[in-house]
Amino acid sequence: DLVLGNEPGQVLDLEVGEHFGDSDHNSITFTLAMERDRYIPQGKSYIWGKGNYDAMRQDLGCIGWRGKLQGMDTMEMWSMFKEQLLHVLDKYVPVRQGGSGRAREPWVTKAVETLVKRKKEAYVK
């Protein structure tokens, strides 16, 4: 089995463990030495729960795709579709501008924050 890094000394404390059942692969444990950037939301963020998806479907369904994509290669078709999709997203899904509020990791959702708060409160009791 193989662990790759893009910088010398990035993979540390590599240990090869036991085989996985009948497989010829082994378990491995290792430490990655790396720096990380704080996640700071930038630009707009769609509020997906408030989107008008019926109107989006209707707008996208009214486009004559066959004629619009005629004679295009795959990348040109993708660009055209993406342009149309972004247009209806901007039209029917409200946005929240990023950059305000405190920065947090992308995996720290409101639910995770609530669970951490409950854990801290339980520990104090």
C-alpha positions as CSV (number, residue, x, y, z in Angstrom):
1,D,0.0,0.0,0.0
2,L,1.1,3.5,-0.7
3,V,0.9,7.0,1.0
4,L,1.9,10.0,-1.1
5,G,2.5,13.6,-0.2
6,N,3.5,16.6,-2.3
7,E,6.3,17.8,0.1
8,P,9.2,15.9,1.6
9,G,8.6,15.1,5.3
10,Q,4.9,15.5,5.0
11,V,4.1,11.9,5.9
12,L,5.3,11.0,9.4
13,D,5.0,8.0,11.8
14,L,4.0,5.5,9.1
15,E,3.0,2.1,10.5
16,V,1.9,-0.9,8.5
17,G,-0.7,-2.9,10.4
18,E,-2.5,-6.2,9.9
19,H,-4.0,-7.6,6.7
20,F,-7.7,-6.9,5.9
21,G,-9.3,-10.3,6.1
22,D,-8.4,-12.3,3.0
23,S,-7.1,-9.3,1.1
24,D,-3.4,-8.7,0.3
25,H,-3.8,-5.1,1.6
26,N,-2.7,-4.0,5.0
27,S,-4.1,-1.3,7.3
28,I,-1.8,1.7,7.6
29,T,-1.7,4.6,10.1
30,F,0.3,7.8,9.6
31,T,0.5,11.4,10.5
32,L,0.3,14.2,8.0
33,A,2.4,17.3,8.8
34,M,0.7,20.2,7.0
35,E,-0.6,23.7,7.6
36,R,-4.2,24.6,6.9
37,D,-5.9,27.8,6.1
38,R,-8.9,29.0,8.1
39,Y,-12.1,28.8,6.0
40,I,-13.5,32.2,5.5
41,P,-16.7,32.2,3.4
42,Q,-16.2,34.5,0.4
43,G,-18.8,35.7,-2.1
44,K,-22.4,34.6,-2.2
45,S,-23.9,31.6,-0.6
46,Y,-27.2,30.3,-1.9
47,I,-30.1,29.7,0.6
48,W,-31.2,26.5,-0.9
49,G,-34.2,25.9,1.3
50,K,-35.9,29.1,0.1
51,G,-35.4,28.4,-3.7
52,N,-38.4,28.4,-6.1
53,Y,-37.6,25.1,-7.8
54,D,-40.8,24.9,-9.7
55,A,-40.1,28.2,-11.4
56,M,-36.5,27.0,-12.1
57,R,-37.8,23.8,-13.7
58,Q,-40.3,25.8,-15.8
59,D,-37.6,28.3,-17.0
60,L,-35.1,25.6,-17.9
61,G,-37.9,23.5,-19.5
62,C,-38.8,26.4,-21.8
63,I,-35.3,26.6,-23.3
64,G,-35.0,25.0,-26.8
65,W,-31.9,23.0,-25.8
66,R,-31.6,21.1,-29.1
67,G,-31.4,24.3,-31.2
68,K,-29.3,26.1,-28.6
69,L,-26.7,23.3,-28.3
70,Q,-26.6,22.5,-32.0
71,G,-23.1,22.3,-33.5
72,M,-21.3,22.8,-30.1
73,D,-18.6,20.5,-28.7
74,T,-19.0,19.1,-25.2
75,M,-17.2,21.9,-23.4
76,E,-19.2,24.5,-25.2
77,M,-22.4,22.7,-24.3
78,W,-21.4,22.5,-20.7
79,S,-20.6,26.2,-20.6
80,M,-24.0,27.1,-22.2
81,F,-25.8,24.8,-19.7
82,K,-23.9,26.2,-16.7
83,E,-24.6,29.8,-17.8
84,Q,-28.3,29.1,-18.0
85,L,-28.3,27.2,-14.7
86,L,-26.5,30.0,-12.9
87,H,-28.9,32.5,-14.4
88,V,-32.0,30.7,-13.0
89,L,-30.2,30.2,-9.7
90,D,-29.6,33.9,-9.3
91,K,-33.2,34.5,-10.4
92,Y,-35.0,32.0,-8.1
93,V,-32.7,31.2,-5.2
94,P,-31.9,33.9,-2.6
95,V,-28.3,34.5,-1.6
96,R,-26.5,35.4,1.6
97,Q,-23.4,37.4,1.1
98,G,-20.3,35.8,2.8
99,G,-17.4,37.5,4.6
100,S,-19.4,38.7,7.6
101,G,-19.7,37.0,10.9
102,R,-17.0,34.8,12.4
103,A,-15.0,32.4,10.3
104,R,-15.5,28.7,11.0
105,E,-14.5,25.5,9.4
106,P,-16.9,24.3,6.7
107,W,-17.9,21.2,8.7
108,V,-18.9,23.2,11.7
109,T,-22.6,23.5,11.0
110,K,-25.3,24.9,13.3
111,A,-26.1,21.4,14.4
112,V,-22.5,20.7,15.4
113,E,-22.3,24.0,17.3
114,T,-25.5,23.0,19.2
115,L,-24.1,19.6,20.1
116,V,-20.8,21.1,21.3
117,K,-22.8,23.6,23.5
118,R,-24.8,20.7,25.0
119,K,-21.6,18.8,25.7
120,K,-20.1,21.8,27.5
121,E,-23.2,22.4,29.5
122,A,-23.4,18.7,30.5
123,Y,-19.7,18.8,31.6
124,V,-20.3,21.9,33.9
125,K,-23.2,20.1,35.7
